[in-house]
Amino acid sequence: MEIVSKIILPIFIIVIIFYGVKKKINVYDTFLEGAKEGLMTTFSIFPAIIAMIFAINIFLDSNVLGFIMKLLSPMLGNINMPLEIIPMALLRPVSGTASLAIMNDIFKSFGPDSFIGRLASVLQGCTDTTIYVIALYFGTVKITKIRHALWGGLFADLVGIIAAIILTNLFF
């Protein structure tokens, strides 16, 4: 299996090159054109990425998360949701990287096979980075009317969080 994983990408590239040559496409020029477009896309989304990183850092440094955790802690005990999962649930719609870092901390503290480790894993799979997607991709293509997409995405994230809690309690 290890050999297959090492040769699959070179085989894929060779197949693409042969296909391009068969169709009489200048593969090298097409590759350079695609690389140029990719670089331009990177430059166009860079300001949105910087803004998102800045906003996440302000949110984390403001200690609003601690206040929200204190506010929700009595209610969370009733639904068998550990308090340590709240930062991940709140940051998942904003940043996939931040939620992965929190999940990694949960794994280090409690283990991946613990109830909270499994809940973090299911939560990661049941939710999406809604605000990140809207800010980055919608902003890049200049879509300004995001109201319905934002509320629809956040509602889907809420349903994902609830589903993660129910499924983890049901199966683990």
DRENPA-3360 file (N, C-alpha, C; in nm, 2 decimals, always signed):
BEGIN
1 = MEIVSKII = +0.08/-0.12/+0.00/+0.00/+0.00/+0.00/+0.09/+0.13/+0.00 ~ +0.20/+0.12/+0.07/+0.29/+0.23/+0.07/+0.35/+0.27/-0.06 ~ +0.38/+0.16/-0.14/+0.43/+0.18/-0.28/+0.32/+0.25/-0.36 ~ +0.20/+0.20/-0.35/+0.09/+0.26/-0.43/+0.07/+0.41/-0.40 ~ +0.08/+0.44/-0.27/+0.06/+0.59/-0.23/+0.18/+0.67/-0.29 ~ +0.30/+0.61/-0.30/+0.41/+0.69/-0.35/+0.41/+0.71/-0.51 ~ +0.35/+0.61/-0.58/+0.35/+0.62/-0.72/+0.22/+0.68/-0.79 ~ +0.11/+0.69/-0.71/-0.01/+0.73/-0.76/-0.01/+0.87/-0.82;
9 = LPIFIIVI = +0.05/+0.97/-0.75/+0.06/+1.11/-0.80/+0.15/+1.12/-0.93 ~ +0.27/+1.06/-0.93/+0.34/+1.07/-1.06/+0.27/+1.00/-1.18 ~ +0.20/+0.89/-1.15/+0.12/+0.83/-1.26/+0.01/+0.92/-1.31 ~ -0.06/+0.98/-1.21/-0.17/+1.08/-1.24/-0.11/+1.19/-1.33 ~ +0.00/+1.25/-1.30/+0.06/+1.36/-1.37/+0.10/+1.31/-1.51 ~ +0.16/+1.19/-1.52/+0.19/+1.14/-1.66/+0.07/+1.12/-1.74 ~ -0.04/+1.07/-1.69/-0.16/+1.05/-1.76/-0.21/+1.18/-1.81 ~ -0.21/+1.28/-1.73/-0.26/+1.42/-1.77/-0.17/+1.47/-1.88;
17 = IFYGVKKK = -0.04/+1.45/-1.87/+0.05/+1.50/-1.98/+0.02/+1.43/-2.11 ~ +0.01/+1.30/-2.10/-0.02/+1.22/-2.23/-0.15/+1.26/-2.28 ~ -0.25/+1.28/-2.20/-0.38/+1.32/-2.25/-0.38/+1.45/-2.32 ~ -0.30/+1.55/-2.26/-0.29/+1.68/-2.32/-0.21/+1.67/-2.45 ~ -0.11/+1.59/-2.46/-0.04/+1.57/-2.59/-0.13/+1.51/-2.69 ~ -0.21/+1.41/-2.65/-0.30/+1.34/-2.75/-0.40/+1.44/-2.80 ~ -0.45/+1.54/-2.72/-0.55/+1.64/-2.76/-0.48/+1.76/-2.83 ~ -0.35/+1.75/-2.84/-0.27/+1.86/-2.91/-0.28/+1.99/-2.83;
25 = INVYDTFL = -0.27/+1.98/-2.70/-0.27/+2.09/-2.61/-0.12/+2.12/-2.57 ~ -0.08/+2.24/-2.57/+0.05/+2.27/-2.52/+0.05/+2.27/-2.36 ~ +0.09/+2.15/-2.31/+0.07/+2.12/-2.17/+0.15/+2.22/-2.08 ~ +0.27/+2.25/-2.12/+0.36/+2.34/-2.04/+0.30/+2.48/-2.04 ~ +0.26/+2.54/-2.15/+0.20/+2.67/-2.15/+0.07/+2.67/-2.07 ~ -0.01/+2.57/-2.08/-0.14/+2.56/-2.00/-0.11/+2.55/-1.86 ~ -0.01/+2.47/-1.82/+0.04/+2.47/-1.68/+0.08/+2.60/-1.63 ~ +0.16/+2.67/-1.70/+0.20/+2.81/-1.66/+0.09/+2.90/-1.65;
33 = EGAKEGLM = -0.01/+2.90/-1.74/-0.13/+2.98/-1.73/-0.21/+2.95/-1.60 ~ -0.22/+2.82/-1.57/-0.29/+2.78/-1.45/-0.22/+2.83/-1.32 ~ -0.09/+2.82/-1.33/-0.01/+2.86/-1.21/-0.02/+3.01/-1.19 ~ -0.03/+3.08/-1.30/-0.04/+3.23/-1.30/-0.18/+3.27/-1.24 ~ -0.28/+3.20/-1.28/-0.42/+3.22/-1.23/-0.42/+3.19/-1.08 ~ -0.36/+3.08/-1.04/-0.35/+3.04/-0.90/-0.28/+3.14/-0.81 ~ -0.18/+3.20/-0.86/-0.10/+3.30/-0.79/-0.19/+3.43/-0.78 ~ -0.26/+3.46/-0.89/-0.35/+3.58/-0.88/-0.46/+3.56/-0.78;
41 = TTFSIFPA = -0.52/+3.44/-0.77/-0.62/+3.41/-0.68/-0.56/+3.42/-0.53 ~ -0.44/+3.37/-0.52/-0.38/+3.38/-0.38/-0.37/+3.53/-0.34 ~ -0.32/+3.62/-0.43/-0.31/+3.76/-0.40/-0.45/+3.82/-0.38 ~ -0.55/+3.77/-0.44/-0.68/+3.84/-0.43/-0.75/+3.80/-0.29 ~ -0.72/+3.67/-0.24/-0.78/+3.63/-0.12/-0.69/+3.67/+0.00 ~ -0.57/+3.71/-0.02/-0.48/+3.74/+0.10/-0.54/+3.84/+0.19 ~ -0.59/+3.95/+0.15/-0.65/+4.05/+0.25/-0.76/+3.99/+0.33 ~ -0.84/+3.90/+0.27/-0.95/+3.84/+0.35/-0.90/+3.75/+0.45;
49 = IIAMIFAI = -0.79/+3.67/+0.42/-0.73/+3.58/+0.52/-0.67/+3.66/+0.63 ~ -0.60/+3.77/+0.60/-0.54/+3.85/+0.71/-0.65/+3.91/+0.80 ~ -0.76/+3.95/+0.74/-0.87/+4.01/+0.82/-0.93/+3.90/+0.91 ~ -0.95/+3.78/+0.86/-1.00/+3.67/+0.94/-0.91/+3.63/+1.06 ~ -0.78/+3.63/+1.03/-0.68/+3.60/+1.14/-0.69/+3.70/+1.24 ~ -0.69/+3.83/+1.20/-0.70/+3.94/+1.29/-0.83/+3.93/+1.38 ~ -0.94/+3.91/+1.32/-1.07/+3.90/+1.39/-1.07/+3.78/+1.49 ~ -1.02/+3.67/+1.45/-1.01/+3.55/+1.54/-0.92/+3.58/+1.66;
57 = NIFLDSNV = -0.81/+3.65/+1.64/-0.72/+3.68/+1.75/-0.79/+3.78/+1.85 ~ -0.86/+3.88/+1.79/-0.93/+3.97/+1.88/-1.04/+3.90/+1.96 ~ -1.11/+3.80/+1.90/-1.21/+3.73/+1.97/-1.15/+3.64/+2.08 ~ -1.04/+3.58/+2.05/-0.98/+3.49/+2.15/-0.92/+3.58/+2.27 ~ -0.86/+3.69/+2.24/-0.80/+3.78/+2.34/-0.90/+3.85/+2.42 ~ -1.02/+3.86/+2.38/-1.12/+3.94/+2.45/-1.18/+3.87/+2.57 ~ -1.15/+3.74/+2.58/-1.21/+3.66/+2.69/-1.36/+3.65/+2.69 ~ -1.42/+3.67/+2.57/-1.56/+3.65/+2.55/-1.60/+3.50/+2.56;
65 = LGFIMKLL = -1.50/+3.42/+2.51/-1.52/+3.28/+2.52/-1.54/+3.23/+2.66 ~ -1.46/+3.28/+2.75/-1.47/+3.24/+2.89/-1.60/+3.28/+2.95 ~ -1.65/+3.40/+2.92/-1.78/+3.44/+2.96/-1.89/+3.35/+2.91 ~ -1.89/+3.32/+2.78/-1.99/+3.23/+2.72/-1.99/+3.09/+2.79 ~ -1.87/+3.04/+2.82/-1.86/+2.91/+2.88/-1.92/+2.91/+3.02 ~ -1.89/+3.02/+3.10/-1.95/+3.03/+3.23/-2.11/+3.04/+3.22 ~ -2.15/+3.11/+3.12/-2.30/+3.13/+3.10/-2.37/+2.99/+3.07 ~ -2.30/+2.91/+2.98/-2.36/+2.79/+2.93/-2.34/+2.67/+3.02;
73 = SPMLGNIN = -2.24/+2.68/+3.11/-2.20/+2.56/+3.19/-2.32/+2.49/+3.26 ~ -2.41/+2.56/+3.33/-2.52/+2.48/+3.39/-2.61/+2.40/+3.30 ~ -2.64/+2.46/+3.18/-2.72/+2.40/+3.08/-2.65/+2.28/+3.02 ~ -2.52/+2.29/+3.00/-2.45/+2.18/+2.93/-2.44/+2.05/+3.01 ~ -2.44/+2.06/+3.14/-2.44/+1.94/+3.22/-2.56/+1.86/+3.20 ~ -2.67/+1.92/+3.17/-2.80/+1.85/+3.15/-2.80/+1.76/+3.02 ~ -2.72/+1.81/+2.92/-2.72/+1.74/+2.79/-2.60/+1.65/+2.77 ~ -2.52/+1.63/+2.88/-2.40/+1.55/+2.87/-2.30/+1.61/+2.77;
81 = MPLEIIPM = -2.28/+1.74/+2.77/-2.18/+1.80/+2.68/-2.07/+1.86/+2.77 ~ -1.95/+1.81/+2.76/-1.84/+1.86/+2.84/-1.81/+2.01/+2.81 ~ -1.78/+2.09/+2.91/-1.75/+2.23/+2.89/-1.63/+2.26/+2.80 ~ -1.54/+2.16/+2.79/-1.42/+2.18/+2.71/-1.44/+2.18/+2.56 ~ -1.56/+2.14/+2.52/-1.59/+2.13/+2.38/-1.65/+2.26/+2.33 ~ -1.69/+2.35/+2.42/-1.76/+2.48/+2.38/-1.66/+2.56/+2.29 ~ -1.54/+2.58/+2.33/-1.45/+2.67/+2.24/-1.45/+2.61/+2.09 ~ -1.44/+2.48/+2.08/-1.44/+2.42/+1.95/-1.57/+2.44/+1.87;
89 = ALLRPVSG = -1.68/+2.42/+1.95/-1.81/+2.44/+1.88/-1.83/+2.59/+1.84 ~ -1.78/+2.68/+1.92/-1.80/+2.82/+1.88/-1.70/+2.87/+1.77 ~ -1.58/+2.81/+1.77/-1.48/+2.86/+1.67/-1.49/+2.78/+1.54 ~ -1.55/+2.67/+1.54/-1.56/+2.59/+1.41/-1.62/+2.66/+1.30 ~ -1.73/+2.74/+1.31/-1.78/+2.82/+1.20/-1.69/+2.93/+1.15 ~ -1.60/+2.97/+1.24/-1.51/+3.08/+1.21/-1.38/+3.03/+1.15 ~ -1.32/+2.93/+1.20/-1.18/+2.89/+1.16/-1.17/+2.74/+1.18 ~ -1.14/+2.67/+1.07/-1.11/+2.53/+1.07/-0.98/+2.50/+1.14;
97 = TASLAIMN = -0.88/+2.58/+1.12/-0.75/+2.56/+1.19/-0.76/+2.58/+1.34 ~ -0.83/+2.68/+1.38/-0.85/+2.70/+1.53/-0.92/+2.59/+1.59 ~ -1.03/+2.53/+1.52/-1.10/+2.42/+1.58/-1.02/+2.30/+1.58 ~ -0.93/+2.28/+1.48/-0.84/+2.16/+1.48/-0.74/+2.17/+1.59 ~ -0.69/+2.29/+1.62/-0.60/+2.31/+1.73/-0.66/+2.28/+1.86 ~ -0.79/+2.32/+1.88/-0.86/+2.29/+2.00/-0.89/+2.14/+2.01 ~ -0.92/+2.08/+1.90/-0.94/+1.93/+1.90/-0.81/+1.86/+1.94 ~ -0.70/+1.91/+1.88/-0.57/+1.85/+1.92/-0.54/+1.86/+2.07;
105 = DIFKSFGP = -0.57/+1.97/+2.13/-0.56/+1.99/+2.27/-0.65/+1.89/+2.35 ~ -0.77/+1.88/+2.30/-0.86/+1.78/+2.36/-0.80/+1.64/+2.36 ~ -0.75/+1.60/+2.24/-0.69/+1.47/+2.23/-0.57/+1.45/+2.32 ~ -0.49/+1.56/+2.34/-0.37/+1.55/+2.43/-0.42/+1.54/+2.57 ~ -0.52/+1.61/+2.61/-0.57/+1.61/+2.75/-0.65/+1.49/+2.79 ~ -0.74/+1.45/+2.70/-0.83/+1.34/+2.73/-0.82/+1.21/+2.65 ~ -0.75/+1.22/+2.54/-0.73/+1.11/+2.45/-0.83/+1.10/+2.34 ~ -0.80/+1.05/+2.23/-0.90/+1.05/+2.11/-1.01/+0.95/+2.13;
113 = DSFIGRLA = -0.99/+0.85/+2.22/-1.09/+0.75/+2.24/-1.18/+0.78/+2.36 ~ -1.16/+0.90/+2.42/-1.25/+0.94/+2.53/-1.38/+0.99/+2.48 ~ -1.48/+1.01/+2.56/-1.61/+1.06/+2.52/-1.59/+1.20/+2.45 ~ -1.51/+1.29/+2.52/-1.49/+1.42/+2.47/-1.41/+1.42/+2.34 ~ -1.31/+1.33/+2.33/-1.24/+1.31/+2.20/-1.32/+1.27/+2.09 ~ -1.41/+1.18/+2.11/-1.50/+1.13/+2.01/-1.60/+1.24/+1.97 ~ -1.65/+1.31/+2.07/-1.74/+1.42/+2.05/-1.68/+1.53/+1.96 ~ -1.55/+1.56/+1.99/-1.48/+1.66/+1.91/-1.46/+1.61/+1.77;
121 = SVLQGCTD = -1.43/+1.48/+1.75/-1.42/+1.43/+1.62/-1.55/+1.44/+1.54 ~ -1.66/+1.40/+1.60/-1.79/+1.40/+1.53/-1.83/+1.55/+1.51 ~ -1.80/+1.64/+1.60/-1.83/+1.78/+1.58/-1.75/+1.83/+1.46 ~ -1.63/+1.79/+1.45/-1.55/+1.84/+1.34/-1.61/+1.80/+1.21 ~ -1.66/+1.68/+1.20/-1.72/+1.63/+1.08/-1.86/+1.68/+1.05 ~ -1.93/+1.72/+1.15/-2.07/+1.76/+1.14/-2.09/+1.91/+1.11 ~ -1.99/+1.99/+1.12/-2.00/+2.13/+1.11/-1.90/+2.18/+1.00 ~ -1.92/+2.30/+0.96/-1.83/+2.36/+0.85/-1.78/+2.50/+0.90;
129 = TTIYVIAL = -1.69/+2.55/+0.82/-1.63/+2.69/+0.85/-1.72/+2.79/+0.78 ~ -1.84/+2.81/+0.82/-1.93/+2.90/+0.75/-1.89/+3.04/+0.73 ~ -1.85/+3.10/+0.84/-1.81/+3.24/+0.84/-1.68/+3.26/+0.76 ~ -1.59/+3.17/+0.77/-1.47/+3.17/+0.69/-1.50/+3.16/+0.54 ~ -1.58/+3.07/+0.51/-1.62/+3.05/+0.36/-1.69/+3.18/+0.31 ~ -1.78/+3.23/+0.39/-1.85/+3.35/+0.34/-1.75/+3.47/+0.33 ~ -1.67/+3.49/+0.43/-1.58/+3.60/+0.43/-1.48/+3.59/+0.32 ~ -1.42/+3.47/+0.30/-1.31/+3.46/+0.21/-1.36/+3.44/+0.06;
137 = YFGTVKIT = -1.45/+3.35/+0.04/-1.49/+3.32/-0.10/-1.59/+3.42/-0.15 ~ -1.69/+3.45/-0.07/-1.79/+3.55/-0.11/-1.72/+3.69/-0.13 ~ -1.63/+3.72/-0.04/-1.56/+3.85/-0.05/-1.47/+3.85/-0.18 ~ -1.41/+3.74/-0.21/-1.32/+3.73/-0.33/-1.39/+3.76/-0.46 ~ -1.51/+3.71/-0.47/-1.59/+3.73/-0.59/-1.69/+3.84/-0.58 ~ -1.67/+3.92/-0.48/-1.75/+4.05/-0.46/-1.90/+4.03/-0.44 ~ -1.94/+3.92/-0.37/-2.08/+3.90/-0.33/-2.10/+3.97/-0.20 ~ -2.20/+4.07/-0.21/-2.22/+4.15/-0.09/-2.35/+4.11/-0.01;
145 = KIRHALWG = -2.44/+4.05/-0.08/-2.57/+4.01/-0.01/-2.55/+3.87/+0.04 ~ -2.51/+3.86/+0.17/-2.47/+3.73/+0.23/-2.57/+3.69/+0.33 ~ -2.67/+3.77/+0.36/-2.76/+3.75/+0.47/-2.82/+3.60/+0.48 ~ -2.88/+3.56/+0.37/-2.94/+3.43/+0.37/-2.84/+3.32/+0.37 ~ -2.73/+3.33/+0.31/-2.62/+3.23/+0.31/-2.56/+3.22/+0.45 ~ -2.55/+3.34/+0.52/-2.49/+3.34/+0.65/-2.58/+3.27/+0.75 ~ -2.71/+3.31/+0.75/-2.80/+3.24/+0.85/-2.83/+3.10/+0.82 ~ -2.83/+3.06/+0.69/-2.85/+2.92/+0.65/-2.73/+2.84/+0.69;
153 = GLFADLVG = -2.61/+2.89/+0.67/-2.49/+2.82/+0.71/-2.48/+2.81/+0.86 ~ -2.51/+2.91/+0.94/-2.50/+2.91/+1.08/-2.61/+2.81/+1.14 ~ -2.72/+2.81/+1.08/-2.83/+2.72/+1.12/-2.78/+2.57/+1.09 ~ -2.72/+2.55/+0.98/-2.66/+2.41/+0.95/-2.56/+2.38/+1.05 ~ -2.47/+2.47/+1.09/-2.37/+2.45/+1.20/-2.44/+2.41/+1.33 ~ -2.54/+2.48/+1.37/-2.62/+2.45/+1.49/-2.67/+2.31/+1.48 ~ -2.73/+2.28/+1.37/-2.79/+2.14/+1.35/-2.67/+2.04/+1.36 ~ -2.56/+2.07/+1.31/-2.44/+1.98/+1.31/-2.39/+1.96/+1.45;
161 = IIAAIILT = -2.39/+2.07/+1.53/-2.35/+2.06/+1.67/-2.45/+1.97/+1.75 ~ -2.58/+2.00/+1.73/-2.68/+1.91/+1.80/-2.67/+1.77/+1.75 ~ -2.65/+1.75/+1.63/-2.63/+1.61/+1.58/-2.51/+1.54/+1.63 ~ -2.40/+1.62/+1.65/-2.28/+1.56/+1.71/-2.30/+1.52/+1.85 ~ -2.37/+1.60/+1.93/-2.40/+1.57/+2.07/-2.49/+1.44/+2.07 ~ -2.60/+1.44/+1.99/-2.69/+1.33/+1.99/-2.62/+1.20/+1.95 ~ -2.55/+1.20/+1.84/-2.48/+1.09/+1.78/-2.37/+1.03/+1.88 ~ -2.30/+1.12/+1.94/-2.19/+1.08/+2.03/-2.25/+1.01/+2.15;
169 = NLFF = -2.36/+1.07/+2.21/-2.42/+1.02/+2.32/-2.49/+0.88/+2.29 ~ -2.54/+0.87/+2.17/-2.61/+0.75/+2.13/-2.52/+0.64/+2.10 ~ -2.40/+0.66/+2.04/-2.31/+0.55/+2.00/-2.19/+0.53/+2.10 ~ -2.16/+0.63/+2.18/-2.04/+0.62/+2.27/-2.08/+0.64/+2.41;
% end
